[in-house]
Amino acid sequence: MKIAMVGSGYVGLVSGACFADFGHDVVCIDKDQSKIDRLHDGIMPIYEPGLAELVGANVRAGRLTFTTSLAEGIKDADAIFIAVGTPSRRGDGHADLTFVYAVAKEIGENLANDAVVVTKSTVPVGTGDEVERILKDSGTSHKFSVVSNPEFLREGAAIGDFKRPDRIVIGAEDDFGREVMSAVYRPLFLNESPILFTGRRTSELIKYAANAFLATKITFINEMADLCEKVGADVQDVSRGIGMDGRIGAKFLHAGPGYGGSCFPKDTLALLKTAEDYDSPTRIVEAVVKVNDTRKRAMGRKVLDALGGADKARGKKVALLGLTFKPNTDDMRDSPAIAVAQTLTDAGVEVAAFDPEGMELAAPLMPEVTMVEEPYAAIKDADAIAIVTEWDAFRALDLGRVKELAKAPVLVDLRNIYRPDEVRAAGFEYSSIGRN
């Protein structure tokens, strides 16, 4: 089959490369000429493990190409995926669908054959209806079907998630859409990946409901961590104890500084706005958003406490290890590290930071933070070290070297990647999340 992927960002590029690896003929389309030029040169616009190799292999095989021309890219395509950004709209928090609707209009004006138009972008309930209206208003004479096919990719593990998915959700309103999408995902169907066919609006809501539920699990265990610290319990044992219950499950029960990234913050907010529009309040999600926002600054105050309190922190130095919202990505969107760093610099603290992949994107977001070339350079002369992102590079620091370089042996582990007894035995003052 021929597939056109409009948008060559995180979702579009990963999806396009994986579809090509299945044997489909894929064209990735993007209006950013510099991005397309870099892709032609084998330079990825994002960091995702294995992506450069996957893209390169399928380009060499002739199954994956890139263009800035939508008209050229969608010609003869059986399925046209819309995979452009839907950021939170400034001012009200709704998902900004400007790019989605602009692409739909351009597709309608250039459609040269029968095709299925697929919204891969995360979009609110009813977006597919509007895309269908836009296509009809374009005056195209060709048969089309509008389908919802949300993505469930974890940054840092996206290729594996695409090729071995928990489920594939397809929201279609007619047989044409269902038949084409069945053919698109035939390689996964043969591997017995579960495919759920639903109505289009149901499919759109599934994506938001899934992300809101996962954000709720994260926020719940973070609140339990705070309670553990008050009562002298261990949140990691609490997580294991409740995660063994098959009704709950162990995933997303790791206490930390709060969720961030490209999905959870904007999707929970967009779900709230949709619920308000339909007069169906989602109080739990509302509390999740509020608690998570508050937690990020609280983690900055936790680091200040390790310095002796905000009143004694001015002029001291903190080494921040990890800036991205999670490891194995360069994504800085809504990363807890931003709020932690801001809390520290607001208190007059000097901050030196290191991240294996995120410093280029972090630098303009943290103008008062000094970016350094490796973790021990950040640690040198630091009054405290704070681990904010659980990169593998930070899991086995040479504690003896750390103690020699730092001005004070103070370690604040916001990801619980160290054992308290081992760190304290090495002579450190140690604090973590939800552990006595």
N, C-alpha and C positions, 0 to 999 in steps of 0.2 A: 504494500500500500504506500501511497505518498502522503506524508504528513507535513503540514506547515505549522511551525511553532512561532507565534508572534510574541516577541519578548525574549531576550537572551540573557536574562538575569538568572538568579538562583534557580527558580522553579523551571523556567523555560529551557535553560541550558542543560540542567541535569535530566529533565524529562526527554528533551530532544536527543541527547546522547544515548540514553538508555533505549529509547524507541529504535534508534539507528542500530544499536547493538543487537536488537531483536531481529534485525533484517529489513526493517522498513526504510524507505527512502525519505529522509528528513531534511527540511530546509528551515533553519533558524533565521528569523527576521528581526532586525532591530534598526531603529532610526539613527542610532548613535554610530556614525561612521567610524570613529576611532575605536569603538568596541569591536566592530566587525573586522576592522583592519588587524587588531590585536589577535582576534580569534583565528584569522587567516594565518597569522604568524605563530600560532600555537600558544598564545599568552592568555591565560584565563582571567576573567574580570573578577572572580571570587576565589577564595581558598576553600576547597573541598577535597578531602583525601580521595585520590584515585581519579578525579575528574579529568585532569590534563591527559592522563594516559588513555582514558576511555574516549575522549574527544579525538585525540590524535589517531588512535587506531581506526575509528570509523570515518574520519576524514580521508585517511590513506586508502580505506576500502571503497571510497566513493559513495558511501551511504549518508554522509552528513556534510551539508554545505551551509554557507552563510550569505546573507544578502541584506541590503538596506531597502530593497524594493518589495513592498507588500504585494503589488500586482504580479510581479515576477514570481515571488515565493509561493503564492496560493494557487497559481495556475496548475490545473489538473490535480489539485490536492483532494483526497477523499475526506480528510479530516483537517480542520483548521482550528488549532488551539489558541485561545487568548490567554497569555501568561504574563500580563503586564502588572505593574505595581498597583496596589490599592491601599495607600497609606491612610492614616487617620486624617480626616479633614480638619484643617486648622479652624479653631473656633468652637466646633460643636462635637467633635469626636466621631462623627459618622465616617464610614469608609468612603474615601474619595474615588469615585468611579469615572472620573474624567477620562482617564486613559482607556478604560474598558470600552466606554461608549464611543470614543474617537476611533478605536480600532474596529468596532462593529460597523460603524458608518463607512469606513474605508473598505472593509471587506465587502459590504453590500454594493458599493460602487464599482468594485473590481472583480466580483465573482463571475467566473467564466465557465463554470460547470456545476453540476449538482454536488453538494458537499454538506457535511455535518460541521457545525460551528460549536466548539466546545469551550466553555468557560473553565479554565484551569486555575485562574486567579481566585483568591478567596473573596467571595462577594456576598453581600446580604441577600436575604430571602426576597425574591421578586426581580432580581437583576436579570435573570434569564428571560423573563417576560419582556423587559425593556429592550434587551438585545434583539429579541425576536421582532419587536415592533420596529426598531431601527432598520433591521434588514428588510422588512416588508416595505417600509417607507422609502427605501433606496430605489425601489422599482425594479429590482432584479427579476429576471424571468426564469431563473434556475431554481430547481428544487433544493430546499435546505431544511435542516432540523437543528434546533438549538438544544444543546445538552450540557448538563452540569457534571463535571468530573473533578471534584476537589482533590488536592494533593495532601498527603500525610507524611511529608519528608522531614526527618530530623537533621538539622545541620550537623555536619560531622559524620553522618551515617546515611546520607541521602541515597547513594547508589544502591546500597544494600536494601534500604527501605523500598526503593522503586522495584527492584528485581525480586524481592522476597517480601511482598507486602502482607500486612495482617488482613487487609481487605481492599477491594477496589469498589468505589461507590460511583454509580452512574445514574444520573437523574435524566430520564428521557421521557418524552411525551408521545412518541410515535415509533412504529416498527423500523422506519428508516434509521433513526438515530440509534436504536438498540442494536440493529444488525451491523452497522458500521463500527460501533464501539466494541462489539463482540469480536470483530475481525482485528481491530487495533490491538486488543488485549489477548488475542488468541494464544500467543506464546506463554503468557502467564496462566491462562485458563488450563493449558495442557499440563502445567506444573501444579494444578489444583489449588491455585490461589483463589480464595473466595471472592466472587463478584456479586455485589448487591445492586440490583436494579430497583430504582425507586422513581417517584415523581421528581420533577426538577426542583421544586421548592423544598421538598424533603431533603434532597441531596445538599442543597445550599445550607440548610440548617444543621445538617449532620456535622459539617466541618466546624462551625462555630461552637456547637454543643460539645464536641470532642475536646477542642482546645480549652473551653471554659472549664470543663470537668478536670482536665489535667492541671490547669492553673489552680483549681480549687484544692486538689490533692497536695500540691506544693505548698500552698498557703496554709493549709490545715497543719501539715507537719511542722511548718515553721512556727506556728503558734504553740504547738505542743512542745517544741524545743524551748521556747521561752518559759513555759510552765515547768519543764524539766529542770531548768536552771534554778527556779525558785524553790522546788521541792526536793532537789537532790537526786533526781532520776537521770537516766541515760537515754537520750532521744534515739540513739542508734538501736538500742535494744527495743525501745518502744516501736520503732519502725519495723524491725524484724518481727516482733511479736504480732503486730496487726497485719503486716504484709503476708504472713503465712496463711492468713484467712483467704481462701480462694475467692470470696466475694469482694475482697478489697484489692489484693494483689500488691506486690512489692515495688513496682515501678512508680517513679515520681514521689517517693516518700523519703527523699534525702534532704535533710534540713540544710539550709544555706542562707545566703543574703537576699533571696528573692528572685523571682523569674524575670527574664528580659528577653531580648531577641526580636525577630521580625514578626512573630506570630502572636504569642500570648498577649502582650500588652495591647496591640491594636485590635485583635479579634475579640477580646473580652469587652473592650470599650465599644466596639461596633455592635456587639450583641446587646449590650445595655441600651444603646440608642434605638436599635430595631424594636426591642421590647417596649420601650417608651412610646414609639410611634404606633404600636398596636395595642397600647394600654394594657400590657401584660408584664408587670414589674418582675424583674429577676433579682430579688433582694440578696440572694446568696452570692451571685456574681458581683453585684454592687459592693458587697463587703470584701470580697476577694481583691478587687481592684484597689480599694482604699487601703486595706491592710498591706498589700504588696508595695504600694507607693511609699507608705510610711516606713516600712521595714528597711528600705535601702539606706535612708538617712540614719536610721537607728544603728545600722552596721558601722557607719562612720563614727558614730558616738561610742560604739564598743571599742573601736581602735583608740579613740581619745581617752577612754577610761584606762586603757592599758598604758597610756603615757602619764597617768596620774590625774586625769581629768582635764576638761577643756581649759580651765584656768591656768594649768601648768604646761599646756601643750605648745604654746606659741614659741617659735624658734627651734623646735625640735624637728627631727627628720624621721619620716616613715618610708619604708620600702614597700611598694605595692607590687605583688607578684601576680600577674594575670589581670587582663583588662577586658577581654571579650566576654560576652555573656555566658559562654560555655566553651570548653576546649574543642580543638579541631575545627575551628572556624575563625575567620577574621571579622565576624559581624559584631559591631559595637552598638547596635540599635538597642536602646533602653537597658544597656548593661548596668548591673548594680555598681560596677566599679566607677561609673561616672558620678553617682551620688556619693559614694564613699570618698572619692577624691575631692569632691566639692566641699563636703563637710569638713574634711581635714584642712584644706587650704583656707576655708572661711575662718578657721580657728587659728590661722597663722602658722600652720605646719608646712614644712618643706617636704615635698613628695617627689620621690624618684621611682620610676616604674619600668617594668619589663614585661613584655608579652611575646611569645614566639611568633605570632602572626598578626596581631592586631594594632601594632603601634602606629602604623601609617594612618589608619583610619581614626585612631584614638587621639592623635596629637592635636588636631583642630578642635576636638571636643573638650580637651583638657589643657588649655593654653598655659596654665600655671604649673603643670606637672612636667618634670624633666624626664624624657625618655632615654634609657640607657641600653647598651648593646647586649648585656647578659645579666642574669639574676644577681650574681655576686657584686657587680658594679652598683646595683641599686642598694644592696645590703650594706655596703661600705659606709661606716660611720652612722648607721641608722640607729635611732632610739627604739624603734619597733619595726618588725616585719609583719606584713599582713598578706595572707594568701587569699586572693579574691576569686580566682578561677583555677579549677583543679586540673591544670595541664600536667601530663605525665612528667614533664621536666622538673616539676616542683615536688614530686612525691618522694624523692630520695636525695634531698639536699644534704651536702656534707655539713652536718651540724657543728662539727668541730671548727671547720672553716668559717661557717656563719658566725659562730661565737667570737672568733678572732677578729673578724671584719667589723661586726656591729659594735656600736658604742655601748649598747645595752642588750643583753640576751632576752629579748621579749618577742614572743611569737604569737600572733593572733591568727588562728586558723579558721577562716570563715567557711571552709568546705569539709572540715573534719577528716583530712587526709592523713593525719598523724595520730599515733597512739599517745595519749597524755603521759603515761608512765615513762615511755621511752624519751620523750622530749624533756620532761622534767628531770629525768636521770642524767641527761646531757647538760644540765645546769641552766635550763631556760625557765623563765616565767611564761606560762602557757595558758592561753584561753581559746576556747572553741565554741561551737554552737550546741546548746542543749545537753552539755555534759558537765558534771560537777568537777 
